[in-house]
Amino acid sequence: MSLLNNKIAVITGGAQGLGQALTERLAAEGCSVVAADMKEQQLRATAEDVAKKTGRKIIPVVCNVTLEADVEKLFAAATQNFGRVDVVVANAAILIAEPIAEADAEKWRAVMNVNLFGNFLTFKHACKIMKAQKSGSIIQINSKSGKKGSAANSAYAASKFGGIGLVQSVALEMAKFGVRCNAVCPGNLLESPLWTDEKNGLFVQYLRAGKVPGAQTIADVKKAYEGQVPLGRGCRYDDIGNLVVFLAGELSNYMTGQAINVTGGQEMR
Ligand SMILES: NC(=O)c1ccc[n+]([C@@H]2O[C@H](COP(=O)([O-])OP(=O)(O)OC[C@H]3O[C@@H](n4cnc5c(N)ncnc54)[C@H](O)[C@@H]3O)[C@@H](O)[C@H]2O)c1
C-alpha cells in the first residue's frame, strides 16, 4: 500500500546517508521528490538511482541551505515542476564535535548556520507556499541531542535544541493555515557515513575528543554506543522512514509541534 500517493516532497541533504534513504522511502510511498544537496555528483546519482528503482520523478537541485537564493531556487523548482509542495523534510545538517574549551569559534558558528539557520530558510520558503495552498506537512530531522546535552558536542546540541523551538513556533503560527510542523529525533545511526567516515566520522571524532572514557579504538566507541540502547542496536534508516511517512501523511493529521524520539529507548538511560 502506498501511503503518500502523488504527494510532492522536498528534502534537503538528499545526496547521502539518511537523506538518501528518505528520498527513496518517500518515492516508494508514492511521492515525487525534489532533492537538494551541495554534493552535486552524489545528488544526481541518488536521484537517478531512486527514479529507476521507484518509477517516480526525482528532481535534483544543487543547493546550499545556508544561502537564501539557493533555497528560493529549490522551492521554485518544486512549484515549477509540480505546482505545489505537500511535504518538506529538513534533513541537511553537519556535526563538528570539539570540547568547549578548545572549540574553534568558526566551526561552532558553521554548525549553527547549517543546522539552525538552514532550517529557518527551508521552513520560511516552505511556509510561503504552504500558507497559500492551505496545506502541508513540514518535518525536521532533529536528534536525541535536541533534548539532552551532548558532551564535547555543544554546537550540534545547541543547534538541535534550537530546532525544536523553531518547530514549535512554526507549528503554532501555521496551524490556522492547515500546515503542520513536527520533528523526528533519531538515536544513533551507527551504520551511517556520519559515524563511519574514516576521516571525519563520529567514531573518529569521539575517539579523538575522548568522549568515551577508556575507549582505545573505534570498535570500543561503537560498542559503548550500542550498549546505551535498551533495544540493543543502533537506529536504522527505516526506523526513521516509518515515522517520516506517518508524519507526512493523513494518519498524523491531529499532530503538530511534536518532537518524537526514535531511539530504541535510549533517552530513558
Ligand atoms: N547519523 C546519525 O547518527 C544521526 C543521529 C541523529 C540525527 N541525525 C540527523 O539526521 C540528519 C542526516 O544525517 P546523516 O547521518 O544522514 O548525515 P550525512 O552527513 O551523511 O548527510 C547529510 C547531508 O547533508 C548535506 N549537507 C550538509 N550541509 C549542507 C548544506 N549547507 N546545504 C545542503 N546540504 C548540506 C551533506 O552534503 C550530506 O549529503 C541530520 O539532520 C542529522 O543531524 C543523524
The ligand as an ORCA input file, in Angstrom:
! r2SCAN-3c Opt
* xyz 0 1
  N      23.713      9.777     11.685
  C      23.226      9.834     12.920
  O      23.605      9.071     13.805
  C      22.140     10.826     13.251
  C      21.527     10.749     14.518
  C      20.527     11.666     14.845
  C      20.154     12.621     13.946
  N      20.765     12.673     12.717
  C      20.340     13.710     11.792
  O      19.963     13.115     10.567
  C      20.189     14.037      9.502
  C      21.007     13.382      8.406
  O      22.217     12.921      8.951
  P      23.169     11.886      8.189
  O      23.704     10.971      9.216
  O      22.499     11.331      7.000
  O      24.354     12.913      7.772
  P      25.272     12.954      6.458
  O      26.421     13.837      6.779
  O      25.570     11.569      5.964
  O      24.325     13.652      5.383
  C      23.990     14.995      5.464
  C      23.768     15.532      4.067
  O      23.503     16.926      4.190
  C      24.261     17.605      3.206
  N      24.548     18.976      3.634
  C      25.396     19.385      4.606
  N      25.437     20.717      4.658
  C      24.589     21.176      3.690
  C      24.218     22.467      3.248
  N      24.717     23.586      3.790
  N      23.322     22.560      2.228
  C      22.810     21.440      1.653
  N      23.144     20.196      2.023
  C      24.025     20.067      3.032
  C      25.538     16.796      3.041
  O      26.185     17.068      1.812
  C      25.013     15.371      3.167
  O      24.640     14.846      1.902
  C      20.848     15.261     10.137
  O      19.877     16.237     10.415
  C      21.420     14.718     11.418
  O      21.587     15.700     12.398
  C      21.746     11.798     12.344
*
